[in-house]
Amino acid sequence: MTNPIESSMGWVIHQYPVRDHLMLLYILTPKRYFKAFYRLPKTKHGQQKPLSFCPYWISWKQNKQAINIHSLEFAEAPLWFKNLKLFTSLYLNELIFNLCRPDELDSVLNFYALYEELLKHPEDCPIPLLRQFEWQLLADCGYAIDFASTFEQQLILEEAYYQFSPDLGFFAATEGYLGRDILKIANGQWDDTALKILKIILRKTIHFVLEGKVLQSRELLKEWLISN
């Protein structure tokens, strides 16, 4: 009995050539993140590689050895970005590619919705939404951060101070982050102070999980900011 063809809306997060006419694609759908082989179709204009930031209707078939893309069709018009919006979108894809292992996630529904919302958002870089995406992506990939209690399972107290270690979590200290501000993050009350703390915590955690790997999208953004 052969496996049926499956279909879903989805996005191409990353791709690279395997050999002539054959690509390995990293696909994100509402319920699955996986990699699959895709044979480039021949057109009168030559080979057309899949586009980034384009919503596709994707059909695939899985066998014992691998997943093969059956068809890849535009579901909506491609999104074309430039300047800050482009670097933000590249950052999203790079984070997913580096943090997530294909077919090892229990659910991608939460960060998938945030991913789509960020790509289609009218602002170039909506900071609260970006922080929410980073936080949810880490959680969905197995690196959840607890902003309500310490690593010793003690509740965060409003008037106490805490430090943060990516491999442990929060722990009591004589100085550092005020508990009241940490609890604002846990409760979704993200004022300017809470957002600054959240950015630091998320960046430390991402750096730790990626073992110090430099994200190229951040480097490109730095170069662009200097030149502009």
C-alpha positions, -999 to 999 in steps of 0.1 A, spaced: 0 0 0 14 33 -10 13 64 12 -13 90 1 -4 125 -12 -7 151 16 -13 188 10 -12 220 30 -5 257 29 31 264 37 63 284 33 98 275 21 121 284 50 154 273 35 166 255 5 198 243 -11 208 223 -42 215 186 -40 224 181 -76 212 194 -110 175 200 -110 171 187 -74 166 208 -43 162 200 -6 135 223 9 127 230 45 90 235 46 68 251 73 31 243 74 6 250 102 11 215 117 45 204 105 81 215 99 99 191 76 124 187 48 117 173 14 132 168 -20 119 189 -49 127 184 -86 128 218 -103 103 221 -131 115 231 -165 100 262 -180 106 283 -211 126 307 -189 147 279 -174 145 265 -139 124 283 -113 136 279 -78 110 283 -50 106 318 -36 111 328 0 83 347 17 57 332 -7 26 313 6 25 281 -14 -1 253 -16 23 223 -12 16 186 -20 40 159 -9 44 122 -6 63 103 20 81 70 15 105 50 37 136 69 27 124 105 22 97 130 15 92 142 -21 74 173 -32 46 164 -56 36 200 -65 44 236 -53 18 262 -64 13 298 -55 -15 301 -29 -12 339 -28 10 365 -44 46 365 -32 57 390 -6 85 413 -17 105 430 10 133 456 12 153 474 38 144 467 75 114 444 66 137 422 45 162 418 73 135 411 98 120 384 76 154 368 69 159 367 106 127 348 111 137 322 86 172 319 100 159 314 135 135 286 124 162 269 104 187 270 132 165 263 162 141 237 148 148 201 138 126 189 110 98 165 121 108 167 158 83 193 170 51 183 189 33 213 173 43 243 152 9 259 152 17 286 177 48 300 161 35 294 126 6 319 132 31 344 145 54 339 116 26 346 91 15 376 111 50 391 111 55 386 74 21 402 65 23 430 92 23 465 77 51 476 100 87 468 91 96 454 125 68 453 151 89 448 182 63 432 206 52 408 180 88 399 171 96 392 208 65 371 211 76 351 180 111 345 195 96 334 228 71 311 213 96 296 188 120 288 217 91 272 236 79 251 207 115 239 200 119 227 236 136 258 251 108 273 271 116 302 295 97 304 328 91 341 338 69 332 368 93 311 389 130 304 395 148 273 384 143 261 420 105 264 414 102 294 438 77 320 427 91 353 414 85 380 440 77 415 430 102 433 453 131 408 449 159 408 424 170 381 400 196 371 376 191 349 345 212 320 332 201 304 299 209 269 310 190 273 344 166 301 343 160 328 369 177 327 403 175 351 433 203 377 436 211 409 454 208 429 422 197 425 387 162 423 372 133 434 395 107 407 401 79 431 393 93 436 358 98 399 352 62 392 362 50 418 337 66 397 310 49 366 324 15 383 324 19 399 290 21 435 304 49 445 281 59 481 288 92 496 276 111 482 306 96 447 302 104 447 265 140 456 271 144 428 296 127 403 274 150 412 245 181 406 266 167 373 280 157 360 246 190 370 230 210 353 257 189 321 253 192 321 215 229 326 218 232 298 243 211 273 222 230 281 190 263 277 209 274 312 199 267 308 162 265 342 144 232 348 126 239 362 92 207 382 91 219 402 121 252 409 105 236 420 73 213 443 93 243 459 111 260 465 78 228 480 63 223 503 94 259 515 91 256 523 54 223 541 59 
